[in-house]
């Protein structure tokens, strides 16, 4: 498979990066549904660390590959 022949390779890559944002929100909602939206989820720093990394990579990667032309 020759990757040079893919149409709009930067747009495909940016789309995958942007997909991390709704995936992070789905993770947060799923975590809340499984463990309950109680006071513990508001204080669980590990959940927010995962969300910040996923949203950060989604925004930065999407902007970098979305504007690379």
LONUMI-168472 format. One record per residue (C-alpha): residue number from 1; residue in one letter; x, y, z; chain. Coordinates in pm, 1 decimal, decimal comma. Layout:
BEGIN
<site nr="NUM" rest="a" xx="X" yy="Y" zz="Z" kette="A"/>
...
END
This chain:
BEGIN
<site nr="1" rest="x" xx="0,0" yy="0,0" zz="0,0" kette="A"/>
<site nr="2" rest="x" xx="145,4" yy="330,3" zz="-108,3" kette="A"/>
<site nr="3" rest="x" xx="53,2" yy="603,7" zz="139,5" kette="A"/>
<site nr="4" rest="x" xx="151,6" yy="879,4" zz="-100,4" kette="A"/>
<site nr="5" rest="x" xx="-153,2" yy="807,4" zz="-316,6" kette="A"/>
<site nr="6" rest="x" xx="-406,6" yy="864,8" zz="-39,2" kette="A"/>
<site nr="7" rest="x" xx="-627,4" yy="1166,2" zz="-107,1" kette="A"/>
<site nr="8" rest="x" xx="-593,3" yy="1446,1" zz="148,7" kette="A"/>
<site nr="9" rest="x" xx="-369,6" yy="1257,6" zz="388,6" kette="A"/>
<site nr="10" rest="x" xx="-345,9" yy="1559,5" zz="620,3" kette="A"/>
<site nr="11" rest="x" xx="-725,5" yy="1582,4" zz="645,7" kette="A"/>
<site nr="12" rest="x" xx="-753,0" yy="1214,0" zz="733,0" kette="A"/>
<site nr="13" rest="x" xx="-487,4" yy="1249,4" zz="1002,6" kette="A"/>
<site nr="14" rest="x" xx="-651,3" yy="1565,7" zz="1139,5" kette="A"/>
<site nr="15" rest="x" xx="-985,5" yy="1385,0" zz="1149,2" kette="A"/>
<site nr="16" rest="x" xx="-838,7" yy="1106,1" zz="1359,9" kette="A"/>
<site nr="17" rest="x" xx="-690,1" yy="1362,1" zz="1598,1" kette="A"/>
<site nr="18" rest="x" xx="-1018,4" yy="1553,5" zz="1620,0" kette="A"/>
<site nr="19" rest="x" xx="-1196,3" yy="1223,7" zz="1692,7" kette="A"/>
<site nr="20" rest="x" xx="-1011,2" yy="1212,1" zz="2026,3" kette="A"/>
<site nr="21" rest="x" xx="-1226,6" yy="1498,9" zz="2155,8" kette="A"/>
<site nr="22" rest="x" xx="-1567,2" yy="1321,8" zz="2139,3" kette="A"/>
<site nr="23" rest="x" xx="-1393,4" yy="1001,0" zz="2248,7" kette="A"/>
<site nr="24" rest="x" xx="-1269,9" yy="1181,4" zz="2562,5" kette="A"/>
<site nr="25" rest="x" xx="-1620,2" yy="1309,4" zz="2635,2" kette="A"/>
<site nr="26" rest="x" xx="-1763,3" yy="959,1" zz="2584,5" kette="A"/>
<site nr="27" rest="x" xx="-1499,5" yy="823,8" zz="2824,1" kette="A"/>
<site nr="28" rest="x" xx="-1594,0" yy="1082,4" zz="3086,0" kette="A"/>
<site nr="29" rest="x" xx="-1966,9" yy="1010,6" zz="3052,8" kette="A"/>
<site nr="30" rest="x" xx="-1906,8" yy="635,8" zz="3056,6" kette="A"/>
<site nr="31" rest="x" xx="-1688,3" yy="662,7" zz="3365,0" kette="A"/>
<site nr="32" rest="x" xx="-1958,4" yy="866,1" zz="3536,3" kette="A"/>
<site nr="33" rest="x" xx="-2230,4" yy="617,2" zz="3444,4" kette="A"/>
<site nr="34" rest="x" xx="-2029,8" yy="318,7" zz="3566,2" kette="A"/>
<site nr="35" rest="x" xx="-1905,3" yy="470,8" zz="3890,1" kette="A"/>
<site nr="36" rest="x" xx="-2175,1" yy="732,5" zz="3938,5" kette="A"/>
<site nr="37" rest="x" xx="-2156,9" yy="1109,2" zz="3914,0" kette="A"/>
<site nr="38" rest="x" xx="-2086,0" yy="1145,0" zz="4280,7" kette="A"/>
<site nr="39" rest="x" xx="-1841,0" yy="1356,8" zz="4464,3" kette="A"/>
<site nr="40" rest="x" xx="-1565,9" yy="1099,8" zz="4401,4" kette="A"/>
<site nr="41" rest="x" xx="-1562,8" yy="1153,0" zz="4023,5" kette="A"/>
<site nr="42" rest="x" xx="-1523,9" yy="1525,1" zz="4075,1" kette="A"/>
<site nr="43" rest="x" xx="-1216,9" yy="1462,3" zz="4287,7" kette="A"/>
<site nr="44" rest="x" xx="-1058,5" yy="1178,5" zz="4084,7" kette="A"/>
<site nr="45" rest="x" xx="-752,3" yy="1341,1" zz="3931,4" kette="A"/>
<site nr="46" rest="x" xx="-672,6" yy="1038,4" zz="3713,1" kette="A"/>
<site nr="47" rest="x" xx="-989,6" yy="1080,3" zz="3507,6" kette="A"/>
<site nr="48" rest="x" xx="-913,2" yy="1443,8" zz="3442,9" kette="A"/>
<site nr="49" rest="x" xx="-551,9" yy="1360,8" zz="3353,8" kette="A"/>
<site nr="50" rest="x" xx="-673,7" yy="1121,9" zz="3083,4" kette="A"/>
<site nr="51" rest="x" xx="-926,9" yy="1378,7" zz="2959,6" kette="A"/>
<site nr="52" rest="x" xx="-670,9" yy="1659,0" zz="2941,3" kette="A"/>
<site nr="53" rest="x" xx="-427,3" yy="1439,8" zz="2746,7" kette="A"/>
<site nr="54" rest="x" xx="-692,8" yy="1317,7" zz="2501,5" kette="A"/>
<site nr="55" rest="x" xx="-842,2" yy="1661,5" zz="2442,0" kette="A"/>
<site nr="56" rest="x" xx="-498,0" yy="1822,2" zz="2424,8" kette="A"/>
<site nr="57" rest="x" xx="-371,5" yy="1575,2" zz="2165,5" kette="A"/>
<site nr="58" rest="x" xx="-697,4" yy="1610,6" zz="1974,7" kette="A"/>
<site nr="59" rest="x" xx="-678,5" yy="1988,8" zz="1954,8" kette="A"/>
<site nr="60" rest="x" xx="-307,1" yy="2024,3" zz="1892,0" kette="A"/>
<site nr="61" rest="x" xx="-284,6" yy="1738,6" zz="1642,8" kette="A"/>
<site nr="62" rest="x" xx="-597,2" yy="1853,0" zz="1463,7" kette="A"/>
<site nr="63" rest="x" xx="-472,1" yy="2207,5" zz="1430,3" kette="A"/>
<site nr="64" rest="x" xx="-125,3" yy="2100,7" zz="1318,1" kette="A"/>
<site nr="65" rest="x" xx="-242,1" yy="1853,2" zz="1054,5" kette="A"/>
<site nr="66" rest="x" xx="-551,1" yy="2051,4" zz="963,1" kette="A"/>
<site nr="67" rest="x" xx="-348,1" yy="2357,6" zz="867,5" kette="A"/>
<site nr="68" rest="x" xx="-48,4" yy="2176,9" zz="716,6" kette="A"/>
<site nr="69" rest="x" xx="-75,8" yy="2251,2" zz="345,6" kette="A"/>
END
